[in-house]
């Protein structure tokens, strides 16, 4: 293939992927893109006084071939070498397109059967809200739903963010994000 033909094919592939990826959307009645994280979703320890309630999330338009979903919430601005994992959820059946408010509390049973909430960087299974250092610039909290090409990942409630990421590697068909900020 001539170099120009290669770039035309590459451009078409990227365009079709980007156009399709644009169909995959994540929404929440509590969270607004580029808005401020409400106090209900802020942690309630380490000097933070939020309610530590995970937000309601809904998604649609996932890529063809999706067999399951995963949810992650990540703070890339945390004062660590590797950011901070606030929520890691895997093995959500492909028929599910919504999680209710406070589903991140593993004790309330709001998640569908078979769903696993892995260990966040607070050291607990389930949702751990925002709690950036006092006086730091506002941190970004990236809520992501991942469409995966496998029905189940070998994850349990003690698995770390790194283990979840390792097992998701190579299985993501696409993702939808909602980014909010929070500072104190």
N, C-alpha and C positions, 0 to 999 in steps of 0.2 A: 504494500500500500504506500502511496506517495505521502510525504509529510503533510500536505494540505488535506488530503483525504482522511488521514489519521485524526487531525485536529477537528475536522467536521464531525466525524463519528464520535469523538470524545465529547465535543460540545453537545451533540444530540443526546448522548447518554446522560451527561450531567444535567442538561435541561429537563429531560424526562424524569430523572430522579428527583430533582429539586421541585419540579411542578407537582409530582406525586406526593413528595414529602410534605408539601404545603397543605395537603388535604388532611393530614393527621393533626388534630387539634386537642389541646388540653384546656379545660375551663374550670372555674371554681366560683361559687357565689361570694366567697369570703376574700379571695385573692384577685387583685387586679394587676395585670402586666405592668411592670415598672413601678407599682405602687408600694406602700409600706405594709409590712406584715402586721396584721392586727394582734392585739394583746392576747387574744384567745389562743394564738398559735405560738406564743413566746413560752420558753421554758419556765419552770417554777422551782428552781434550785440554783446554786452557784451565784447567788446574789440577784437573780432574775425573779420577777414576781408575776409571770404570766399564768395562763390557765393550762398550758401544755396540751391543747386539744388539736389533733390533726384536722386539717380542713377537708371539707367535702370536695371531691374531685370527680370530673366526668371527662371522657375522651371519646373521640369518634374519628373515622377516616383512616384507620390503620391500614398498613400495606397488606396486599394479598399474601397469603401464606402464613399469616400470624397464627401461632398455636397457643401463645400465652402472653401475658403482660407482666411487667415489673414496674415498680415505682421506686424512685430514689429522690431524696432531698439532700443536696450538697451545698456547703458553704466554702467556696474557693478562697475566701478572704480571711479565713481563720488563721490565727498566728501560730501555725504549725508548718511543717515541711510538706504536708499532704492534704491540707484542707480539713473539713469536718463533715462526717456523714451524720445526718440527722434522722434519716428514715430509709430503710431498705426492705422492700416487699417483693417477693417473687412468687411464681406459680399461681398467678391470677388467671383463671380460665379465660379463653378467648371470647366466651359469651358475655363476660362481665365488662361493663363500660362505665362503672361508677363505684366509688367507695364513699360511704356516708361519713359525715363529720364524726370525729372521735374513733374512727376505725383503727387508728394507730395505737389505741390502748388494747393490748392483747388480752386483757382480762374481761373485756365487755362482750367478746364474741361477735363483733360486727362484721368481721372479714368472712368471706365464703370459705367453706371446707377446703382444705388442701393448701390454703395460702400460708406462706411462711414469712414472718417478720424477723429479719436478722438483727444482729446486735449493732446498735448505733455507736457513735464515738463517746457517748456518755456511759457506755458499758451495759446497756439494757436493750432488750428486744422491744421493738415498737418505735413510736414517734418520740423524738426529743426536740422540742422547739428551739427557736433562736435564743442565743444568750451570748452576744459578742462582748468583748471587754468594754468597760466604761471608758468613754472618751475616744474610742477608735472610730475611724470613718465608718459609715454605714456598710454593712456586709450584704452581699448578694446571696439569696437563697434560691437555688435552682431546683424547682419541682419538675421532675421528668417522668413521663410514662414511656416505657420501652416496649415495642412490639418485638417479640422473639419468635424464632422459627422452631422452638422446642416446647413441648407441653410442660415439662418439669425440669428444674435445675436441682442438683444435689446440694441443697442448702438447708441448714437448720437454724434454729433461733440463736445459736451461739456463733454462727458464721460472721466474720468481719466484713467490712465494706470492700476490702481488697479481695476477699474470697468471692464475694458476690460479683464484683467486677471481672475477676478472672473467669468465673463460670459463665457470665454473660458474653464474654469476648467471643466474637465470631458468630453469635446467634442473634444479634440485633438487626432487624429488618428496617427499623426506623424509630424515631422518637419524637415526642411532642413536649415542649417546655413551657413553663410559666415562671418568670423570674420576678421576685419581689425583694425589697431591701428592708433592713432593720438596723438601727443603731441605738445606743443609750449613753 
